[in-house]
Amino acid sequence: MSRPAILVARYVLPELLERLSQHFEVESNQADQPLPQPELIDRLQGKRGVFVTASERIDAGLLDACPDLRAVCTMAVGYNNIDVAACTARGILVSNTPDVLTESTADFGFALMLAAARRITESERFLREGRWTHCTYTLMNGVDVYGRTLGIFGMGRIGQAIARRGALGFGMKVIYHNRNRLSPDIEATLGARWVDKDTLLREADHLLLVVPYSPTVHHAIGAGEFARMKPTATLTNIARGGVVDDAALVGALRAGRIAAAALDVYEGEPKLNPGLLEVPNVVLTPHIASATAATRKAMADLAAENLIAALTGGTPPTPVPSS
Protein backbone atom coordinates (compact mmCIF):
# COMPACT_ATOMS: atom_id res chain seq x y z
CA MET A 1 0.00 0.00 0.00
CA SER A 2 1.43 3.39 -0.99
CA ARG A 3 2.16 5.94 1.67
CA PRO A 4 0.40 9.33 1.76
CA ALA A 5 2.23 12.19 0.08
CA ILE A 6 2.87 15.43 1.96
CA LEU A 7 4.50 18.79 1.33
CA VAL A 8 6.79 20.52 3.85
CA ALA A 9 6.43 24.10 2.68
CA ARG A 10 9.52 25.59 4.37
CA TYR A 11 12.92 24.47 5.64
CA VAL A 12 13.00 22.06 8.59
CA LEU A 13 15.90 20.23 10.21
CA PRO A 14 16.99 17.16 8.22
CA GLU A 15 16.21 14.85 11.14
CA LEU A 16 12.58 15.98 11.04
CA LEU A 17 12.38 15.19 7.34
CA GLU A 18 13.77 11.76 8.13
CA ARG A 19 11.09 11.25 10.76
CA LEU A 20 8.32 12.29 8.37
CA SER A 21 9.79 10.08 5.65
CA GLN A 22 9.14 7.05 7.84
CA HIS A 23 5.40 7.66 7.34
CA PHE A 24 5.02 9.64 4.12
CA GLU A 25 6.29 10.36 0.66
CA VAL A 26 7.80 13.76 1.44
CA GLU A 27 8.35 16.72 -0.86
CA SER A 28 10.11 19.57 0.89
CA ASN A 29 11.12 23.14 0.23
CA GLN A 30 14.53 23.07 1.87
CA ALA A 31 15.58 26.10 -0.19
CA ASP A 32 13.25 27.95 2.23
CA GLN A 33 12.06 30.56 -0.25
CA PRO A 34 8.37 31.34 0.34
CA LEU A 35 6.34 29.66 -2.37
CA PRO A 36 4.13 31.91 -4.52
CA GLN A 37 0.50 30.83 -4.29
CA PRO A 38 0.37 29.24 -7.77
CA GLU A 39 3.50 27.20 -7.03
CA LEU A 40 2.17 26.18 -3.62
CA ILE A 41 -1.02 24.93 -5.27
CA ASP A 42 0.98 23.11 -7.92
CA ARG A 43 3.15 21.37 -5.35
CA LEU A 44 0.10 20.33 -3.34
CA GLN A 45 -1.40 18.30 -6.17
CA GLY A 46 -1.93 14.76 -4.92
CA LYS A 47 -0.79 15.68 -1.40
CA ARG A 48 -2.78 14.49 1.64
CA GLY A 49 -1.07 16.79 4.10
CA VAL A 50 0.93 19.99 4.31
CA PHE A 51 3.35 21.24 6.94
CA VAL A 52 3.22 25.06 6.88
CA THR A 53 4.47 28.11 8.74
CA ALA A 54 2.81 31.49 9.24
CA SER A 55 3.79 32.58 5.72
CA GLU A 56 1.69 30.17 3.63
CA ARG A 57 -1.89 31.19 2.84
CA ILE A 58 -4.34 28.31 2.99
CA ASP A 59 -7.64 29.66 1.69
CA ALA A 60 -10.75 28.34 0.01
CA GLY A 61 -9.32 28.81 -3.47
CA LEU A 62 -6.29 26.72 -2.66
CA LEU A 63 -8.41 24.02 -1.01
CA ASP A 64 -10.68 23.78 -4.04
CA ALA A 65 -7.62 23.34 -6.24
CA CYS A 66 -6.14 20.67 -3.94
CA PRO A 67 -8.98 18.18 -3.35
CA ASP A 68 -6.75 15.45 -1.87
CA LEU A 69 -5.67 17.57 1.09
CA ARG A 70 -6.78 16.23 4.48
CA ALA A 71 -4.47 17.88 7.03
CA VAL A 72 -2.97 21.37 7.38
CA CYS A 73 -0.46 21.46 10.23
CA THR A 74 1.20 24.76 11.05
CA MET A 75 4.43 25.22 12.95
CA ALA A 76 3.01 28.26 14.76
CA VAL A 77 0.49 29.20 17.42
CA GLY A 78 -1.34 31.75 15.27
CA TYR A 79 -3.29 30.47 12.30
CA ASN A 80 -4.87 33.57 10.78
CA ASN A 81 -3.22 32.57 7.48
CA ILE A 82 -5.44 29.46 7.41
CA ASP A 83 -9.16 29.58 6.61
CA VAL A 84 -10.24 27.18 9.33
CA ALA A 85 -13.92 27.37 8.37
CA ALA A 86 -13.13 26.42 4.77
CA CYS A 87 -10.98 23.53 5.99
CA THR A 88 -13.70 22.31 8.35
CA ALA A 89 -16.30 22.42 5.59
CA ARG A 90 -14.10 20.12 3.51
CA GLY A 91 -13.24 17.72 6.31
CA ILE A 92 -9.64 18.93 6.57
CA LEU A 93 -7.97 18.90 9.98
CA VAL A 94 -6.05 22.01 11.07
CA SER A 95 -3.51 21.97 13.90
CA ASN A 96 -1.15 24.47 15.51
CA THR A 97 1.65 24.40 18.11
CA PRO A 98 0.58 26.07 21.37
CA ASP A 99 2.41 25.81 24.72
CA VAL A 100 5.87 24.88 23.40
CA LEU A 101 6.78 28.49 22.57
CA THR A 102 5.08 30.26 25.47
CA GLU A 103 8.09 30.96 27.65
CA SER A 104 10.50 31.87 24.84
CA THR A 105 7.97 34.27 23.34
CA ALA A 106 7.24 35.83 26.73
CA ASP A 107 10.97 36.32 27.30
CA PHE A 108 11.28 38.07 23.97
CA GLY A 109 8.24 40.27 24.47
CA PHE A 110 9.57 41.42 27.81
CA ALA A 111 12.99 42.03 26.28
CA LEU A 112 11.45 44.19 23.54
CA MET A 113 9.51 46.18 26.13
CA LEU A 114 12.69 46.81 28.12
CA ALA A 115 14.58 47.79 24.97
CA ALA A 116 11.94 50.34 24.04
CA ALA A 117 11.63 51.76 27.55
CA ARG A 118 15.38 52.14 28.06
CA ARG A 119 16.17 53.16 24.45
CA ILE A 120 18.64 50.32 24.05
CA THR A 121 18.71 50.01 20.25
CA GLU A 122 18.56 53.78 19.85
CA SER A 123 21.56 54.23 22.16
CA GLU A 124 23.51 51.48 20.41
CA ARG A 125 23.04 53.23 17.07
CA PHE A 126 24.16 56.47 18.71
CA LEU A 127 27.36 54.80 19.91
CA ARG A 128 28.08 52.91 16.69
CA GLU A 129 27.69 56.09 14.66
CA GLY A 130 30.48 57.69 16.69
CA ARG A 131 28.20 60.31 18.21
CA TRP A 132 29.08 59.53 21.85
CA THR A 133 31.72 62.08 22.83
CA HIS A 134 30.82 62.67 26.50
CA CYS A 135 28.17 61.86 29.09
CA THR A 136 25.38 64.27 29.92
CA TYR A 137 22.63 64.30 32.53
CA THR A 138 19.94 63.65 29.92
CA LEU A 139 21.79 61.32 27.56
CA MET A 140 19.31 58.65 26.34
CA ASN A 141 17.01 59.07 29.31
CA GLY A 142 14.25 56.50 29.04
CA VAL A 143 11.31 55.48 31.22
CA ASP A 144 11.32 53.13 34.19
CA VAL A 145 9.88 49.62 34.08
CA TYR A 146 10.28 48.39 37.64
CA GLY A 147 7.21 49.18 39.74
CA ARG A 148 5.27 50.66 36.83
CA THR A 149 1.94 49.53 35.35
CA LEU A 150 2.07 46.74 32.79
CA GLY A 151 -0.96 46.60 30.50
CA ILE A 152 -1.56 43.38 28.59
CA PHE A 153 -4.01 43.21 25.68
CA GLY A 154 -4.78 39.51 25.29
CA MET A 155 -4.34 37.23 28.28
CA GLY A 156 -3.79 33.73 26.94
CA ARG A 157 -0.79 31.56 27.73
CA ILE A 158 1.80 34.08 26.56
CA GLY A 159 0.05 37.03 28.16
CA GLN A 160 -0.05 35.20 31.48
CA ALA A 161 3.64 34.32 31.20
CA ILE A 162 4.45 38.00 30.62
CA ALA A 163 2.27 38.97 33.58
CA ARG A 164 4.28 36.65 35.83
CA ARG A 165 7.53 38.21 34.69
CA GLY A 166 6.21 41.71 35.30
CA ALA A 167 4.64 41.09 38.70
CA LEU A 168 7.22 38.74 40.21
CA GLY A 169 10.41 39.94 38.57
CA PHE A 170 9.78 43.67 38.22
CA GLY A 171 7.23 44.48 40.92
CA MET A 172 4.81 45.77 38.28
CA LYS A 173 1.12 46.44 38.72
CA VAL A 174 -0.54 44.24 36.09
CA ILE A 175 -3.77 45.12 34.35
CA TYR A 176 -5.21 43.36 31.34
CA HIS A 177 -8.02 43.39 28.82
CA ASN A 178 -9.27 40.17 27.29
CA ARG A 179 -12.49 39.05 25.66
CA ASN A 180 -12.92 36.48 28.43
CA ARG A 181 -11.95 37.38 31.98
CA LEU A 182 -9.67 34.95 33.80
CA SER A 183 -10.90 33.10 36.85
CA PRO A 184 -10.41 34.88 40.21
CA ASP A 185 -7.87 32.23 41.22
CA ILE A 186 -5.70 32.82 38.15
CA GLU A 187 -6.00 36.59 38.54
CA ALA A 188 -4.86 36.28 42.14
CA THR A 189 -1.92 34.05 41.20
CA LEU A 190 -0.81 36.52 38.54
CA GLY A 191 -1.59 39.61 40.57
CA ALA A 192 -3.56 40.85 37.57
CA ARG A 193 -6.72 42.94 37.33
CA TRP A 194 -9.18 42.95 34.41
CA VAL A 195 -10.04 46.39 33.06
CA ASP A 196 -11.91 47.68 30.04
CA LYS A 197 -9.93 48.69 26.99
CA ASP A 198 -10.14 52.42 27.70
CA THR A 199 -8.78 51.96 31.21
CA LEU A 200 -6.00 49.75 29.85
CA LEU A 201 -4.93 52.49 27.47
CA ARG A 202 -5.12 55.28 30.05
CA GLU A 203 -3.36 53.50 32.91
CA ALA A 204 -0.66 51.38 31.25
CA ASP A 205 2.89 52.65 31.41
CA HIS A 206 3.89 49.78 29.15
CA LEU A 207 1.27 48.27 26.85
CA LEU A 208 2.05 44.82 25.47
CA LEU A 209 -0.06 43.21 22.74
CA VAL A 210 -0.46 39.43 22.61
CA VAL A 211 -4.05 39.15 21.37
CA PRO A 212 -4.67 36.59 18.59
CA TYR A 213 -5.38 38.21 15.24
CA SER A 214 -8.92 38.21 13.87
CA PRO A 215 -10.91 40.74 11.84
CA THR A 216 -12.46 42.02 15.09
CA VAL A 217 -9.06 43.24 16.35
CA HIS A 218 -7.81 44.66 13.03
CA HIS A 219 -6.34 48.07 13.87
CA ALA A 220 -7.50 47.68 17.46
CA ILE A 221 -4.65 50.05 18.31
CA GLY A 222 -4.78 53.12 16.10
CA ALA A 223 -4.76 56.89 16.25
CA GLY A 224 -7.64 57.08 18.72
CA GLU A 225 -5.97 54.63 21.06
CA PHE A 226 -2.60 56.40 20.93
CA ALA A 227 -4.35 59.65 21.85
CA ARG A 228 -5.62 58.02 25.06
CA MET A 229 -2.23 56.62 26.14
CA LYS A 230 0.25 58.40 28.38
CA PRO A 231 2.90 60.39 26.51
CA THR A 232 5.48 58.48 28.57
CA ALA A 233 4.01 55.07 27.64
CA THR A 234 5.54 52.39 25.42
CA LEU A 235 3.82 49.95 23.08
CA THR A 236 5.13 46.46 22.31
CA ASN A 237 3.52 44.24 19.66
CA ILE A 238 4.33 40.52 19.53
CA ALA A 239 0.79 39.57 18.46
CA ARG A 240 0.26 39.84 14.70
CA GLY A 241 0.62 42.54 12.10
CA GLY A 242 -2.70 44.30 11.60
CA VAL A 243 -3.55 44.55 15.31
CA VAL A 244 -1.71 47.89 15.21
CA ASP A 245 -2.30 50.53 12.57
CA ASP A 246 1.37 50.94 11.67
CA ALA A 247 0.83 54.25 9.87
CA ALA A 248 -0.92 55.68 12.94
CA LEU A 249 1.92 54.38 15.10
CA VAL A 250 4.48 56.23 12.98
CA GLY A 251 2.44 59.39 13.45
CA ALA A 252 2.20 58.88 17.19
CA LEU A 253 5.95 58.31 17.54
CA ARG A 254 6.79 61.35 15.44
CA ALA A 255 4.40 63.56 17.42
CA GLY A 256 5.53 62.27 20.80
CA ARG A 257 2.06 61.01 21.69
CA ILE A 258 3.80 57.93 23.14
CA ALA A 259 7.43 57.62 24.18
CA ALA A 260 8.50 54.55 22.22
CA ALA A 261 7.43 51.30 20.59
CA ALA A 262 8.82 47.84 19.90
CA LEU A 263 7.55 45.64 17.08
CA ASP A 264 8.19 42.05 16.07
CA VAL A 265 5.23 41.88 13.65
CA TYR A 266 3.99 44.17 10.88
CA GLU A 267 1.19 44.73 8.43
CA GLY A 268 2.11 43.07 5.12
CA GLU A 269 5.32 41.58 6.50
CA PRO A 270 8.06 41.07 5.49
CA LYS A 271 7.40 44.50 4.00
CA LEU A 272 6.84 47.24 6.54
CA ASN A 273 5.73 50.84 6.66
CA PRO A 274 8.81 52.85 5.56
CA GLY A 275 8.06 55.43 8.22
CA LEU A 276 9.05 52.91 10.87
CA LEU A 277 12.61 53.07 9.55
CA GLU A 278 12.66 56.84 9.90
CA VAL A 279 11.64 57.26 13.54
CA PRO A 280 14.37 56.67 16.13
CA ASN A 281 12.13 55.66 19.04
CA VAL A 282 11.07 52.24 17.79
CA VAL A 283 12.71 48.83 18.20
CA LEU A 284 12.25 46.60 15.14
CA THR A 285 12.83 42.83 14.93
CA PRO A 286 11.91 40.41 12.10
CA HIS A 287 9.17 38.22 13.65
CA ILE A 288 11.57 36.21 15.82
CA ALA A 289 9.80 36.08 19.21
CA SER A 290 9.95 32.28 19.31
CA ALA A 291 13.40 32.03 17.73
CA THR A 292 15.50 29.89 20.00
CA ALA A 293 16.93 26.63 18.70
CA ALA A 294 15.16 24.57 21.34
CA THR A 295 11.79 26.23 20.86
CA ARG A 296 11.81 26.09 17.08
CA LYS A 297 12.68 22.39 17.27
CA ALA A 298 9.82 21.79 19.71
CA MET A 299 7.42 23.63 17.40
CA ALA A 300 8.50 21.58 14.39
CA ASP A 301 8.29 18.32 16.35
CA LEU A 302 4.76 19.09 17.51
CA ALA A 303 3.65 20.04 14.00
CA ALA A 304 5.07 16.74 12.76
CA GLU A 305 3.28 14.81 15.52
CA ASN A 306 0.01 16.42 14.48
CA LEU A 307 0.56 15.59 10.82
CA ILE A 308 1.56 11.98 11.48
CA ALA A 309 -1.45 11.40 13.74
CA ALA A 310 -3.88 13.11 11.35
CA LEU A 311 -2.92 10.92 8.39
CA THR A 312 -2.27 7.60 10.13
CA GLY A 313 -5.45 7.20 12.14
CA GLY A 314 -4.17 8.71 15.39
CA THR A 315 -5.34 11.64 17.50
CA PRO A 316 -3.45 14.90 16.80
CA PRO A 317 -2.20 16.43 20.08
CA THR A 318 -3.17 20.03 19.34
CA PRO A 319 -5.95 20.39 16.75
CA VAL A 320 -7.42 23.81 16.13
CA PRO A 321 -11.11 23.89 17.12
CA SER A 322 -13.38 23.41 14.12
CA SER A 323 -14.93 26.58 12.78
Secondary structure, DSSP 8 states (H G I E B T S, - for coil): ----EEEE-S---HHHHHHHHTTSEEEE-TT-----HHHHHHHTTT-SEEEE-TT--B-HHHHHH-TT--EEEESSS--TTB-HHHHHHTT-EEE---STTHHHHHHHHHHHHHHHHTTHHHHHHHHHTT---S--TTTT-----TTSEEEEE--SHHHHHHHHIIIIIH--EEEEE-SS---HHHHHHHTEEE--HHHHHHH-SEEEE-----GGGTTSBSHHHHHHS-TT-EEEE-S-TTSB-HHHHHHHHHHTSSSEEEES--TTTTS--GGGGT-SSEEE--S-TT--HHHHHHHHHHHHHHHHHHHTT---SSB----
